[in-house]
Amino acid sequence: MNQDGKATAPRLGRRQFLMALVGAASASASAKSRESGGRFRIAFANLNEDPAAHLEGLGFTGAEVRLSFELASRGLPVELMYYDNGGDGEKAIANADDAVGRKIDLLIEYNDDIDANVEIGRRMKEAGIPVLALNYPVPGAPLYTADNLAAGRIAGKTLGEFARENWADQTVVAVIAGDLSSPAPYLADRVRGVTESLRQELPDVAVTRLDTSGNPVRVEGLLGKFLAVQTRRKVLVAVLDDPTALAAKAAVERAGRISDCVIVSQGVDRSIHGGASEKKELDPSNRGSIVLGSVAYYLDRYGYEVLPLAMKMLQGAEVPAKTTTKHILISARNVFTEYPPYDMN
């Protein structure tokens, strides 16, 4: 009771008081965002939408990532604005400035220039606009990211288990093939994951690295030469992307070594899972393939994972500081569960 004998609201602890303030601020922001049509204004700044640019060392394009946001936003109370960072930090900063001028409620930033991300984070903080970062951190922002180390470990474990179960009485060697000269940290993590898991399953296995310098076709010559001197050995092949996996398969077939080699890839882009009317490697009717599978990254579904996080942020709910992609091995057994062919009719 107060001095006038009227009931008073219960006292709030410091944490509850702060949370109440955050909730009030969020409600104010929500009201502001819904002044026009009741929709949140979200800007998505994509890494690079050049059709020739493949993202994260995999077979996905920026157009596929953008399409996932377009599809995932249907039915949500959002107005999406799209920007192409073009793989350029300065352009990313300019895009962020333009988004501020358009009075957005939240920025989803996909940019691999760390210095530019620091500046973008500073400018968004000054503008009072929350940021959700993709794959590359922005200071003070929640991060949604692939876990390349975990994905690499899945591939290494798959190959090692296959060797122990099927080639226990054989001499086994391993190959890691891909853009190994790239300085990109995600590729180094992928390779480390493969190597660590292979060694856990097969402590004495010899691992050879074949560097394609980012050109998948190069693996055909490199792997062909390797197989020519490994005539009495079984070969485990871990590749860092699906186009390289398909080129490696062609090299194995050309060398006449189908019974001696198995391949595990990374990515699960359309080149390897395709649609019902396309030739594809991962298919329920193709269980005898030497490509055991590919580890999923789901870049073509980012919108479905990221927009729910953005909505929680806009509604004032807490989100984890870091959310990672769920990586699993996609094989002929589960490919239609994870990627049903859209043109099955």
N, C-alpha and C positions, 0 to 999 in steps of 0.2 A: 504494500500500500504506500502511496505518497502522502504528503502532508494534508492533502484534501480528502484523504480516505478513498482515493480511486486506485483500482488495480493497476500495477505497472508491469511492463514486459519483463521477462526474466533477463538477468544479466548475461551477456555473452562473453565467453572466454576470448582471449586474443585471437586464437586460430579461427574460431567461429565468426568473430567480428570481421576478420579479414576476408573470410570466405563469403560472408554476407555482402561485403563491399564488391568483391569480384563478381558475385551473382548479379548485383545491381548494375554494375558496369556492363556485364554481358547482356542483361536485359535491355539496357539503353542502346547498346550496339545493335542488338537484334531488332529493336524497334526502328532504329535508324535505317538498317538495311532493308527493312520490310516496308518502308514508306512508299516504295514504288513497286506495286505488284506482289508484295509479300515474299520477295525472293532475296537470298543472299547473293552478293556479287563476289565471285571467286575468280581470280586470275591464275591460269596455269601457264607457267613459262617453261616450255619444253627444251630439252638439251640441244637437239639438232634435228630439224625436219628435212634436211637434204636427203633425197632418196638414196644417194650413194653412201650415206653415212650409216654404219651399223653401231648400235649402242652397246656399251659394256663389253666389247669384244665378242659379242654374240651376233646372231643373224637377224635381230630385230631392227626395225627402222623407227624413227620418230613418229612417222605417220601412224604406225600401229599403236604406239603409246597414246597418241592424241585421240585416236578412234575409241580406245577403251574408256577415256574420260567422256567422250561424247555419248557413248552408249550407257555408261554407268550413271550419267546425270539425268537420264530420262526418268521422270516421276519424282525427282527431288526438287525442293524449293530453292533452286540455285540458278543464277545466270552466270554462265562460264564465259570468260574472255581468254583467248589463246594468244600466246606469244611464242615466237621461235628465237631462242637464244643463239642459234647458228653456231654453237660451239665456241662462242666468243664472249669473254668476260665483260668487256666494255659494252657490248650489245645487251648482255644480261642486265647490267646496271641501268642502261637506258630504258629497257623494257620495264624494270621495276619502277622507275620514276614515272613512266607513262601510266602504269597501273595505279600508282598513288593519285595521280591527277584525275583518274576516272572514279575515284572514291570507292575502291574495292573494300570488301570486308575481310578478305584473307588472300594471301599469296601462296601458291604452291610452286616452289622453286626447284627446278631440275637443272643444275649448272655445275660443271666440274672444275671451275676456276675457284680455288679456295679463297684467294685474296678478294676476288669480286664478291664472293659470298659474304665475307666479313663486312664489306661496304654495304651490300644489300641489307644485311641484318641490321646495321646501324641506321640506315635510312628508314627501314620499316618500323624500327623501334621509335624513332623520332615522330613518325606519322601515326603511331598507335595502331599499326596494322599487324596482326599475327601472321607468322610464316610457318609453313609446313615444308620441310626439305625432303628431297628425293635423292637417295644414294650418296649425296655429298653434303656434309653438314653446313648449316647456317647457324652462326652463334645465337644461342637463346631459343632456337626453334626445335620442335620435335622432329625426329628423323625417321623416315621410312626407307629401308635399305635392303638390298640383297645381302646374303651372308655367303660370300664366295668361298671362305674357308670351309664352312659346313658343306657347301655344294661339292667342293673338291673331295672332301672326305667320303661323301656318298659314292662318288665314282670309284675312288680307290678301294673302298670296302667291297663294292660290287664285283670288281675285277678280281680282287684277292680271294673272295669267297668262291667265285667260279673256278679259279685255279685249284683251290684246295679240294673242291668237291668233284672236279672232273679230270684234273691233271696231276693228281697227287704223286704219281709215280714218274712224272716227266720233269725235264729241266725247263724252267719257266723264266723268261725275261720280260721286262716291261718297257714301254715307250710312252713318253708324254710328248704330244705334238701340238703345235699352235704358234701363236705370235709371242714366243718366249723372249724376244729382245725388247718387247714393249716395256716402258717404265711404269705402266699403269699398275697401281697397287692391287686392284681387284684381280688382275691376272696372276700376280705373284702369290696372292692368297689362294687362288684356285689351284695353282701348281703345288703349293705347300700342303694343301689339304689332301690332294691325290697322293703325294709322296708319303705323308704321314700314315695314311690308312693302308696303303700298299705294304709299307714296312711293318705295320701292326699285324697284318694278315700273313705276310711272307717276309720274315725278317731278313732273309739272305738274298732277296731278289735284286738283280742288277737293273737299274733304271737308266735308260738312255733318253736324252732330250733331242727332239728334232724341231728346229726353229723354222717356221714358215714365213717369218717377217710379215705376217698379216695377209699372206696370199694363200688361201686354202689349196689351190692347185699344186703348190710346191710340195705338198706332203706326198704326192704320188711318187715323185722321183726319190725323195729322201727315204720314204718308207720302203720303196722298192729295193734300194741299195742295202738298207738294213736287213731286209728279209733274205737277200741273196747270200749274206754271210752268216745267217742264223738258221742254217738248214736243218739242224737237229733239235730245235728248241720250239716250245710253244710261246706265243707272244701275246701279251696283254697290252692293248693300245688305249690310252686315255687321251682324248683330244679336247681342246678348249672351246670348241664351237661346232655346231651341226654341219655347216658347209665343209669343214675340215674332216668331219667324220665320214661324210659321203665320199670325199676324195680318197680318204684312207681305205675305205671299203673297196673302191675301184682298184687301188694299188694291190691290195691283198688278192683280189680276184685275178688280176693280171699276172701276178706271181704264182698263181695256182696253189695258194696257201690257205684256202678257206677253212680247212679242218684244223689249222694250227693257230688261228688268230681269233680274238674277240675284241670288240670295241665298245667303249662307253663314252658318251659325248656330254656336252653341256649346252643348255639353252631350251630345247624343244621349240624351235621356231617352225614355221610352215614348211620349210624345205625338208624336214624330216618326218612331220606328222601329217601334213597335207589335208586334203578334203576327200570326200567319197569318190570324186571323179578324177583325182590326181594320183600319180604314181608316188608312193611314199614308202619309207623304210619301216616306220613303226605302224604296224597294222595287225589286227588279230589273225589274219590269214597268213602272216609272214613270221611265224614264231621260230622258224629255223634260221633267221637272219643272224649274221655274226655281229650285228650291232645289238648288244644286249639291251641298250636303252640310252636315254639322255636325261640329265638332271634338269628339272623344270625351274625356270626363273620367273615365268608369268609376266614378262614386261608387257605383253599384249593384253593383260588384265589389270594393270596398275590402277586404272580408274576405279575399279570395283573394290580395291583394297584401300586406296588413299582417300577417296571422297567421304567414306564413313568417318574416318579420323578427322577430316576437315569439318564435317558437320558437328561432331562432338566438341571440337574446339570453339566453334561459333556459338554453340549452345551453353558454353561455360563449363563443360565437363572436363575432367582431367584426362589426358592421354599420356601414354608412356613416352619417356624421353627418346626411346628408340624402339621401333617395331621392325622386325625382320621378316622377309619373305619366307614362307614355308616351302622349303625345297624337298622334292621327292623324286625318285627315279620313275620316269615314264617309260614303259616297255610295251610290247605288243599286248600284254595281258590287261593293262589298265588304260591304254591310250584313249579308247573311246569313252571311258568314264570321265577322264580329265579333259579331253578334247573331242567331244562328239562332232563328227563331220557335219558342218552346217548345211551341206548340199546333199544330204542323204537321199532326198527324194529323187 
